[in-house]
Amino acid sequence: MLASAAMPSRDDAPSHRFLRACLRLPVDRTPVWMMRQAGRYLPQYRAVRATTSFLGLCKNPELACEVTMQPINEFGFDAAILFSDILIPVEAMGVPLEFGDEGPKLEPLRDRAAIARLIDPDPEATMPFVPEAVRCIKRALDGRVPLIGFAGAPFTLAAYAVEGSGSKEWRRAKALLFSDPVAGHDLLERFTRTVCRYLEAQVAAGADAVQIFDSWAGTLSPADFDEFALRWARELISRLRASPAFAARRVPIIYFANGCAPYLGRLASSGADVLGIDWRVDLGEARARLGSEVAVQGNLDPAALFAPPSEIERRVEGVIRSAGDAPGHIFNLGHGVQPETNPEHVRAMVAAVHRYGVRTAQP
Ligand code: CP3
């Protein structure tokens, strides 16, 4: 863990249990939120979405605010997450982007010339709807719960930008990184720079914490994970720590590298305050391997929400027991909630966290 992250003194310690857990401070009960908590499993989201395209929704601050608030009002999560998408800054770098039925489509970057044409966007000028949505959500939340800003990690953004879409194998993206690592690292550095400014803009607008999504890092071998994913995530995190927006308040940084249970030993050095953990590893084992210097977030299998409420309750209790009672666990799914999920099962999950959540000490 990088040493720049001083623990807050008693006087500036945050009071919300989500932020406290991020900083491994005692809480009155395990906090809970859910990746993709605003989305298609909610009828009220689908009603708003019926009036506009997905990108139209991301670019309309009032509507983005409305859908961000839906799961907060419906389930009482302990944190809100900005409604947007990891690919918004890629579009701002000059890469045409569309969302169709099969997910995102981008104009693929296949060579050095295409990488050289990318621009370094000023977030306030090219994505003003993002900081505007953050301000709108902060007003709507009115201090109820903290707001998480987010961005894609450099590797995951590079994977989409080179491939031009989602993929199982990431053949083209890996081919570029492995055959022309100089161009690959150039591209990763461009994304690192853009994401750094983009997250600074979200924090300057009021985001209380940030999560970096490395959704596809788990498709890499250990050596490639070190070279192409972790190295740049760590670089991004250290730049964020040095930035005035992050130093002014103690803004926790969460790094979620999906599918990276085999790389826990390596992840301990990411510099993040919190590591998102997918469901392929027991949380107790993860904490034992990571040590006590980092908080963990996770890790119920999203498919558990397709079981009946009694089974959901049993599995939630299992996750909380595995996490143990040392400070620094945030309950979440191990990846995003699936669109076919029954909202009543999400309610059952939250109720189970309320029931079995751990008081780590008197706050
Ligand atoms: O968590 C939240 O509630 C905040 C909103 C959020 C969305 N995307 C909304 C969204 C967040 C944090 C993201 C991040 C994101 N976007 C990731 C990283 C998280 C992860 O799942 O690993 C990735 C890989 C993307 C890229 C992306 N966006 C894909 C591959 C897709 C298509 C597949 C899918 O799930 O639909 C999207 C679309 C998307 N992003 C939707 C939502 C609500 C569905 C779009 C719709 O309403 O039609």
Boltz pocket constraint, residues with backbone or C-beta under 6 A from the ligand:
constraints:
  - pocket:
      binder: B
      contacts: [[A, 34], [A, 35], [A, 36], [A, 37], [A, 38], [A, 39], [A, 40], [A, 49], [A, 54], [A, 81], [A, 82], [A, 83], [A, 84], [A, 85], [A, 86], [A, 87], [A, 99], [A, 102], [A, 103], [A, 104], [A, 150], [A, 166], [A, 213], [A, 215], [A, 258], [A, 336]]
      max_distance: 6.0
